[in-house]
Amino acid sequence: MEAEEMTLERLIAEEVARAGPITFARFMALALYHPTLGYYAGGGVGREPLGWSGDYFTSADVHPLWGWAIARQLHQMWELLGCPTRFDVVEPGAGRGLLALEVWRYALERAPEWATALRYTLTDRAPAGSPLRSARERRLGAALAQMGVPTTATRWLNAPADAPSDAGAQGAPAAPAAEDGLVGCVVSNELVDALPVHRVEARGGELYEWYVTLETHREEAHGGRLVEQLGPPSSPAVATYFDRFRVPWRTYPDGWRAEICLEAEPWLRQATAALRRGFVLTIDYGDTARRLYTRDRHGGTLMVYARHQVGERPLVYPGRQDITAHVNFSALRAAGRAVGLPTAGFTTQADFLLRLGVREEAAAIAARRFPAADTERHTDRGQADYLRRGALRAAVATLLDPHGLGGFRVLAQHRGMPGAGHHLLGIAGAEISTRPRTPSPWPLRHV
Ligand SMILES: C[S@@+](CC[C@H](N)C(=O)[O-])C[C@H]1O[C@@H](n2cnc3c(N)ncnc32)[C@H](O)[C@@H]1O
């Protein structure tokens, strides 16, 4: 068969026919991250999966105010770190780079001193050199150039999983080395929910795992339909996962299903390995283990998205639809504790954005850009301003919606911060130290 005729369905079917049933995590890894045909590689056709013309939108699509708020938090982190002459923002899973754009806009317009210190690194598993990644790099590059961002201050790196050993030779630099010791923040939005998950089910007090296999009568053709099959846990890590997080799953009724992401903890360790001093900000849907893995949520949280519709069949159309599951933030906190990244705060996106002042900023934007909304309602201009202000308010409401984006969680972790009694702007009462509160000689700004 010619390489160009290969489809992801066929590739997965061949792997199953050759090696036997695969875990759902393996299926998801191929469906989302096969280097050419995977969903996040452009599905073999360079298609952009994100945004209004893609399959789903993220906070960055709703309004630039979201990026403004994150930028404000990053700016305060720089101040808490003592305004170092270099401050690195590393964004794994940067997608189209929409957050980078807003962070730069904020820095240039509101905090020029910070802008001179700022270096922004984007990584993503859309492979370097692929049509999808090249298009993203071109678009972001053009927008940043127009804003006057120095070209050397922003760079794209390969995500470790797609970084070949000869990445340097291909002109794609590898991730920064730990000994370089970054000072700054590792920030991600909706990355962890896109990591492959195992699917499990409780029956009779035992934990089973769902595998992906081929319908038996079609196996010979290598082109059969992919179906689920129950089996024992694929590894001790799966078998003991819920016990690690004290989830009382044995008391749950038969048929209780859930997802287990074994990649989240290694991801956190790897993504933060180079961070010498600073913060990790992880934004996503999910919750602590005990609130995520409840008896009531018996169907799990796996979701499938295509063209802004929620689907129910994760095994169909591999590479052409998104697959995602809620994040167990307890796992990220545990992984952080183990590598010297204690939690500085955990809150909802709504709370985070409100504390950072999105409402006030939206009101300021409205007064500046849509002044006729109140004063000239009887004119065309007044009507237009009124409608635009309504759209702005609707966008803010969408970002704050407790049943939607506002219900996302924000986890802040920190490393190497001196003293105590310091707080992040976006998280109420978040002590940036595990030590008892003591007076500190440390300069405080914005607190
Ligand atoms: C749901 S999208 C979110 C994109 C963007 N952060 C946004 O909010 O619009 C998840 C992104 O994470 C990327 N990704 C997944 N695993 C990754 C990893 N280990 N390192 C870097 N990026 C990763 C995917 O390629 C995908 O573009």
PDBQT file of the ligand as one rigid body, heavy atoms in Angstrom, charges set to zero:
ROOT
HETATM    1  C1  LIG A 501      -6.987  21.707  23.774  1.00  0.00    +0.000 C 
HETATM    2  S1  LIG A 501      -5.620  22.331  22.921  1.00  0.00    +0.000 S 
HETATM    3  C2  LIG A 501      -5.421  23.910  23.709  1.00  0.00    +0.000 C 
HETATM    4  C3  LIG A 501      -4.658  24.926  22.893  1.00  0.00    +0.000 C 
HETATM    5  C4  LIG A 501      -4.462  26.303  23.528  1.00  0.00    +0.000 C 
HETATM    6  N1  LIG A 501      -3.779  26.219  24.798  1.00  0.00    +0.000 N 
HETATM    7  C5  LIG A 501      -5.756  27.037  23.684  1.00  0.00    +0.000 C 
HETATM    8  O1  LIG A 501      -6.192  27.232  24.828  1.00  0.00    +0.000 OA
HETATM    9  O2  LIG A 501      -6.349  27.441  22.675  1.00  0.00    +0.000 OA
HETATM   10  C6  LIG A 501      -4.329  21.338  23.578  1.00  0.00    +0.000 C 
HETATM   11  C7  LIG A 501      -3.004  21.520  22.897  1.00  0.00    +0.000 C 
HETATM   12  O3  LIG A 501      -1.987  20.881  23.679  1.00  0.00    +0.000 OA
HETATM   13  C8  LIG A 501      -1.042  20.306  22.801  1.00  0.00    +0.000 C 
HETATM   14  N2  LIG A 501      -0.304  19.277  23.564  1.00  0.00    +0.000 N 
HETATM   15  C9  LIG A 501      -0.714  18.078  23.977  1.00  0.00    +0.000 A 
HETATM   16  N3  LIG A 501       0.244  17.449  24.681  1.00  0.00    +0.000 NA
HETATM   17  C10 LIG A 501       1.303  18.289  24.735  1.00  0.00    +0.000 A 
HETATM   18  C11 LIG A 501       2.590  18.243  25.328  1.00  0.00    +0.000 A 
HETATM   19  N4  LIG A 501       2.990  17.177  26.021  1.00  0.00    +0.000 N 
HETATM   20  N5  LIG A 501       3.406  19.307  25.179  1.00  0.00    +0.000 NA
HETATM   21  C12 LIG A 501       3.011  20.396  24.489  1.00  0.00    +0.000 A 
HETATM   22  N6  LIG A 501       1.804  20.496  23.906  1.00  0.00    +0.000 NA
HETATM   23  C13 LIG A 501       0.946  19.462  24.023  1.00  0.00    +0.000 A 
HETATM   24  C14 LIG A 501      -1.878  19.792  21.646  1.00  0.00    +0.000 C 
HETATM   25  O4  LIG A 501      -1.100  19.611  20.491  1.00  0.00    +0.000 OA
HETATM   26  C15 LIG A 501      -2.918  20.896  21.518  1.00  0.00    +0.000 C 
HETATM   27  O5  LIG A 501      -2.555  21.884  20.595  1.00  0.00    +0.000 OA
ENDROOT
TORSDOF 0
